């Protein structure tokens, strides 16, 4: 990675920066099966807002522009918001709760900044800060990043995994 990014905590005040990055990163993700940007935004906004309210989410900025972020829940806020959080969380709850320190809902990096080690940098930061991390992963590139860092990988379905450290 060329730049030495500085990680900052994100709050609900960062929502105007987080939502466009989220939509750019996941609009074509087959896991959501939503092709329309407005529909995806409507679907994910409640989850992202709840995560930002936990003050656990982190981001990396380049000249005040958010270029990477991790959307996180701790186990208490995850349980409190289980009906709001999208994805495989309801299916995963029995697997998450016994071990979870944090649930890493998403890692996202702006397209222009991908392949520069930013996602790895954020994950390393989280590993150093939290005792337990759980995430669900739907692509093999991301799976490799977790595998290199010693995460236990559990296959949930074809091309869908639960990782934990």
SERO-4910 file (N, C-alpha, C, O; in steps of 0.05 Angstrom, whole numbers):
BEGIN
 pado doro    nc1    nc2    nc3   cac1   cac2   cac3    cc1    cc2    cc3    oc1    oc2    oc3
  Unk    A     17    -23      0      0      0      0     18     25      0     36     27     16
  Unk    A     13     43    -18     29     67    -21     24     87      2     42     97     15
  Unk    A     -2     92      7     -8    112     27    -10     99     55    -15     75     57
  Unk    A     -5    114     75     -8    105    103    -34    117    113    -34    139    124
  Unk    A    -55    102    111    -82    113    118    -85    116    148    -73    101    164
  Unk    A   -102    134    155   -109    139    183   -137    130    187   -156    139    173
  Unk    A   -141    112    206   -168    102    212   -182    120    232   -171    128    252
  Unk    A   -207    126    226   -224    142    243   -250    127    249   -260    112    233
  Unk    A   -260    132    273   -286    121    280   -308    136    265   -307    160    262
  Unk    A   -328    121    255   -350    133    241   -375    133    260   -378    116    277
  Unk    A   -391    154    256   -416    157    272   -439    161    252   -435    161    228
  Unk    A   -462    165    263   -485    170    246   -481    196    230   -494    199    209
  Unk    A   -465    214    239   -459    238    224   -445    233    197   -445    249    179
  Unk    A   -432    209    195   -418    201    171   -436    187    151   -427    179    129
  Unk    A   -462    184    157   -480    170    139   -480    181    111   -480    166     92
  Unk    A   -480    208    107   -479    219     79   -455    210     63   -455    209     38
  Unk    A   -433    202     77   -409    192     63   -410    162     60   -401    151     40
  Unk    A   -421    149     80   -421    119     81   -440    108     60   -433     89     46
  Unk    A   -464    119     58   -484    107     40   -475    106     11   -478     85     -2
  Unk    A   -465    128      0   -456    126    -28   -433    105    -32   -433     91    -52
  Unk    A   -415    104    -13   -394     84    -15   -405     56    -14   -398     38    -30
  Unk    A   -424     51      4   -436     25      7   -450     18    -20   -446     -4    -30
  Unk    A   -466     36    -30   -481     30    -55   -462     25    -78   -467      7    -94
  Unk    A   -441     41    -80   -422     37   -102   -409      9   -100   -404     -4   -120
  Unk    A   -402      1    -75   -389    -24    -71   -406    -48    -75   -397    -70    -83
  Unk    A   -432    -46    -69   -449    -70    -68   -472    -71    -88   -488    -90    -87
  Unk    A   -475    -51   -105   -497    -51   -123   -497    -75   -142   -518    -85   -149
  Unk    A   -474    -85   -148   -472   -109   -166   -466   -135   -151   -461   -155   -164
  Unk    A   -468   -134   -125   -462   -158   -109   -486   -177   -111   -508   -170   -104
  Unk    A   -481   -202   -121   -503   -221   -125   -518   -229    -99   -540   -238   -100
  Unk    A   -505   -225    -76   -518   -232    -51   -543   -216    -46   -562   -226    -34
  Unk    A   -543   -191    -56   -567   -174    -51   -588   -178    -72   -612   -174    -66
  Unk    A   -581   -187    -96   -600   -192   -117   -618   -168   -122   -642   -171   -127
  Unk    A   -606   -145   -120   -621   -120   -124   -605   -104   -145   -582    -97   -140
  Unk    A   -618    -98   -167   -604    -84   -189   -608    -53   -187   -593    -38   -199
  Unk    A   -629    -45   -174   -636    -17   -172   -623     -4   -148   -626    -13   -125
  Unk    A   -609     18   -152   -594     32   -131   -613     42   -109   -607     39    -85
  Unk    A   -635     53   -116   -655     63    -96   -666     41    -79   -669     44    -55
  Unk    A   -671     18    -91   -682     -5    -76   -661    -16    -57   -667    -23    -34
  Unk    A   -636    -17    -66   -614    -26    -49   -611     -7    -25   -608    -16     -2
  Unk    A   -612     19    -31   -609     38    -10   -631     36     11   -626     37     35
  Unk    A   -655     32      2   -678     28     20   -674      3     38   -681      3     61
  Unk    A   -664    -18     25   -660    -43     39   -638    -42     61   -641    -52     83
  Unk    A   -615    -29     54   -592    -29     72   -591     -6     92   -578     -8    113
  Unk    A   -604     16     87   -602     40    104   -608     34    133   -592     43    150
  Unk    A   -629     20    140   -634     16    169   -611      1    183   -604      8    206
  Unk    A   -599    -18    170   -576    -33    181   -552    -15    184   -539    -15    205
  Unk    A   -546      0    164   -523     17    165   -526     39    186   -507     45    201
  Unk    A   -550     50    188   -555     70    209   -551     58    237   -538     71    254
  Unk    A   -562     35    242   -559     22    268   -530     17    274   -521     21    297
  Unk    A   -515      8    254   -487      3    259   -472     28    265   -455     29    283
  Unk    A   -478     50    250   -464     75    255   -470     86    283   -454    100    294
  Unk    A   -494     80    293   -502     89    320   -485     75    342   -484     85    364
  Unk    A   -473     52    336   -457     38    356   -430     52    360   -417     46    381
  Unk    A   -422     69    342   -396     82    343   -372     63    341   -350     69    350
  Unk    A   -377     39    331   -356     19    327   -345     19    298   -323     10    293
  Unk    A   -360     30    280   -353     29    251   -328     46    247   -323     66    261
  Unk    A   -312     38    228   -287     53    222   -286     61    193   -299     48    176
  Unk    A   -270     81    187   -267     90    160   -239    101    155   -225    109    173
  Unk    A   -232    102    129   -207    114    120   -214    136    100   -231    132     83
  Unk    A   -201    159    104   -207    182     87   -183    190     71   -160    186     79
  Unk    A   -188    200     47   -167    213     31   -177    241     24   -196    244      9
  Unk    A   -163    261     35   -172    289     32   -202    292     39   -217    304     23
  Unk    A   -210    283     62   -237    285     72   -258    269     57   -281    271     62
  Unk    A   -249    252     38   -268    235     24   -265    207     35   -243    196     36
  Unk    A   -287    195     43   -287    168     53   -280    148     31   -294    147     10
  Unk    A   -258    133     34   -250    115     13   -252     86     21   -250     68      5
  Unk    A   -255     81     47   -258     54     57   -272     54     84   -270     73     99
  Unk    A   -287     33     89   -302     32    115   -308      3    123   -310    -15    106
  Unk    A   -311     -1    148   -320    -27    159   -345    -21    175   -345     -3    193
  Unk    A   -366    -36    170   -392    -33    184   -393    -55    204   -392    -79    197
  Unk    A   -396    -48    230   -393    -66    252   -416    -65    272   -429    -44    275
  Unk    A   -421    -88    285   -439    -89    308   -425   -105    330   -410   -123    324
  Unk    A   -429    -97    355   -422   -115    377   -445   -134    382   -467   -130    371
  Unk    A   -440   -155    398   -461   -175    401   -486   -164    414   -508   -173    407
  Unk    A   -484   -145    432   -508   -134    445   -524   -117    425   -548   -121    423
  Unk    A   -511    -99    410   -526    -83    391   -537   -100    368   -558    -94    357
  Unk    A   -523   -122    362   -532   -140    341   -559   -153    350   -578   -154    335
  Unk    A   -559   -163    375   -584   -175    385   -606   -155    388   -629   -161    381
  Unk    A   -600   -131    397   -620   -110    399   -632   -102    372   -655    -92    371
  Unk    A   -617   -106    351   -626    -97    324   -629   -120    305   -628   -115    280
  Unk    A   -634   -144    314   -634   -167    297   -655   -165    275   -651   -176    253
  Unk    A   -677   -152    280   -697   -149    259   -691   -128    238   -704   -127    218
  Unk    A   -671   -112    244   -663    -91    226   -639    -99    208   -637    -91    185
  Unk    A   -621   -115    220   -596   -122    206   -602   -142    183   -615   -162    187
  Unk    A   -592   -134    159   -597   -151    136   -576   -172    133   -557   -173    149
  Unk    A   -579   -189    114   -559   -209    108   -565   -235    122   -588   -241    128
  Unk    A   -545   -251    127   -548   -277    139   -549   -277    169   -549   -299    181
  Unk    A   -551   -254    181   -549   -252    210   -569   -270    225   -562   -284    243
  Unk    A   -595   -269    218   -614   -286    233   -606   -316    231   -610   -330    251
  Unk    A   -597   -324    209   -588   -352    205   -563   -358    222   -559   -380    232
  Unk    A   -546   -338    224   -520   -341    238   -521   -337    268   -501   -344    281
  Unk    A   -541   -325    278   -542   -318    307   -532   -340    325   -515   -334    342
  Unk    A   -542   -364    323   -531   -385    341   -501   -389    338   -488   -397    358
  Unk    A   -490   -385    315   -462   -388    311   -446   -364    320   -422   -367    328
  Unk    A   -458   -341    319   -443   -316    327   -442   -312    357   -420   -307    368
  Unk    A   -464   -314    370   -466   -305    398   -446   -318    417   -435   -304    434
  Unk    A   -441   -344    415   -422   -355    435   -394   -343    433   -379   -344    453
  Unk    A   -386   -333    410   -358   -324    407   -355   -295    400   -332   -285    400
  Unk    A   -376   -281    393   -373   -255    380   -363   -234    399   -373   -230    421
  Unk    A   -344   -219    390   -337   -194    401   -350   -173    384   -365   -155    393
  Unk    A   -345   -175    357   -358   -158    338   -366   -174    314   -354   -194    307
  Unk    A   -388   -165    301   -397   -176    276   -389   -156    255   -398   -133    255
  Unk    A   -372   -164    236   -363   -147    214   -382   -152    191   -380   -171    176
  Unk    A   -401   -133    189   -422   -136    169   -411   -131    141   -418   -146    122
  Unk    A   -394   -111    137   -383   -105    111   -356    -92    113   -350    -76    131
  Unk    A   -339    -98     94   -314    -83     89   -318    -72     61   -326    -86     42
  Unk    A   -314    -46     58   -317    -34     31   -295    -14     25   -285      0     43
  Unk    A   -287    -14      0   -265      4     -9   -274     15    -36   -282      0    -54
  Unk    A   -272     41    -39   -278     54    -64   -262     42    -87   -238     35    -83
  Unk    A   -274     39   -110   -262     24   -132   -234     35   -139   -216     19   -144
  Unk    A   -231     61   -139   -205     73   -146   -183     65   -127   -159     66   -135
  Unk    A   -190     57   -103   -170     51    -82   -167     21    -77   -152     13    -58
  Unk    A   -180      4    -92   -178    -25    -88   -151    -35    -97   -137    -23   -112
  Unk    A   -144    -58    -86   -118    -72    -92    -94    -55    -82    -72    -58    -92
  Unk    A   -100    -39    -61    -78    -23    -49    -74    -31    -20    -58    -18     -6
  Unk    A    -87    -52    -11    -84    -62     16   -101    -48     37    -97    -52     61
  Unk    A   -120    -32     28   -137    -16     48   -155    -35     64   -157    -32     88
  Unk    A   -168    -54     51   -186    -72     65   -169    -89     85   -178    -93    108
  Unk    A   -146    -98     77   -128   -113     95   -119    -96    118   -118   -105    141
  Unk    A   -113    -71    113   -104    -52    134   -127    -49    155   -122    -49    179
  Unk    A   -151    -45    145   -174    -42    164   -178    -68    180   -184    -67    204
  Unk    A   -177    -91    166   -181   -116    181   -159   -121    201   -165   -129    224
  Unk    A   -134   -114    195   -112   -117    214   -117    -99    239   -112   -106    261
  Unk    A   -127    -75    233   -134    -56    255   -155    -69    273   -152    -68    298
  Unk    A   -175    -81    262   -197    -93    278   -186   -117    293   -194   -121    317
  Unk    A   -169   -133    281   -157   -156    295   -142   -147    319   -143   -159    340
  Unk    A   -127   -125    317   -112   -114    340   -129   -102    361   -120   -100    384
  Unk    A   -153    -94    354   -170    -80    373   -191    -98    387   -199    -92    409
  Unk    A   -199   -119    373   -220   -136    384   -211   -165    387   -196   -176    370
  Unk    A   -220   -178    408   -213   -206    414   -226   -226    395   -214   -245    387
  Unk    A   -251   -220    387   -266   -239    370   -279   -223    348   -291   -202    352
  Unk    A   -277   -234    324   -289   -221    300   -304   -244    285   -293   -265    281
  Unk    A   -328   -238    277   -344   -257    261   -354   -241    236   -362   -218    238
  Unk    A   -353   -254    214   -363   -242    189   -374   -264    171   -366   -287    173
  Unk    A   -392   -256    153   -401   -274    132   -389   -264    106   -388   -240    102
  Unk    A   -380   -282     90   -364   -275     66   -377   -289     42   -384   -312     43
  Unk    A   -379   -274     20   -391   -285     -4   -373   -284    -29   -383   -287    -51
  Unk    A   -348   -278    -25   -330   -279    -48   -303   -290    -40   -293   -286    -18
  Unk    A   -290   -304    -59   -265   -319    -53   -242   -300    -48   -224   -307    -33
  Unk    A   -242   -276    -60   -220   -257    -55   -220   -249    -26   -199   -248    -13
  Unk    A   -243   -242    -16   -245   -235     13   -239   -258     31   -225   -255     51
  Unk    A   -247   -282     23   -242   -306     39   -212   -310     43   -203   -317     64
  Unk    A   -197   -305     22   -168   -308     23   -156   -288     43   -137   -295     57
  Unk    A   -166   -264     44   -156   -244     63   -160   -253     91   -142   -250    108
  Unk    A   -183   -265     97   -188   -275    124   -171   -300    130   -159   -302    152
  Unk    A   -168   -317    111   -152   -341    114   -123   -335    121   -111   -348    138
  Unk    A   -112   -315    107    -84   -307    112    -80   -296    141    -58   -297    151
  Unk    A   -101   -288    154   -100   -277    181   -108   -297    202   -113   -289    225
  Unk    A   -111   -322    194   -117   -343    214   -145   -346    222   -151   -358    243
  Unk    A   -164   -335    207   -192   -339    214   -200   -368    209   -191   -381    190
  Unk    A   -218   -378    226   -230   -404    221   -252   -399    200   -268   -380    202
  Unk    A   -253   -417    181   -273   -414    159   -292   -437    160   -285   -461    160
  Unk    A   -318   -430    160   -339   -450    161   -357   -445    136   -368   -423    132
  Unk    A   -359   -466    120   -376   -463     96   -405   -465    104   -413   -485    116
  Unk    A   -421   -445     97   -449   -445    102   -465   -455     79   -486   -468     82
  Unk    A   -456   -448     55   -469   -455     30   -448   -452      8   -426   -443     13
  Unk    A   -455   -461    -16   -437   -458    -38   -431   -428    -42   -450   -412    -44
  Unk    A   -406   -420    -41   -398   -392    -45   -407   -374    -22   -412   -350    -27
  Unk    A   -410   -385      2   -419   -368     25   -407   -380     50   -411   -404     56
  Unk    A   -391   -364     65   -377   -374     88   -380   -356    112   -386   -333    110
  Unk    A   -377   -369    135   -375   -355    161   -346   -356    169   -334   -377    169
  Unk    A   -334   -334    177   -307   -333    186   -306   -322    214   -322   -305    221
  Unk    A   -288   -332    231   -286   -322    258   -257   -324    268   -242   -341    260
  Unk    A   -251   -306    285   -224   -305    297   -228   -298    327   -208   -297    341
***
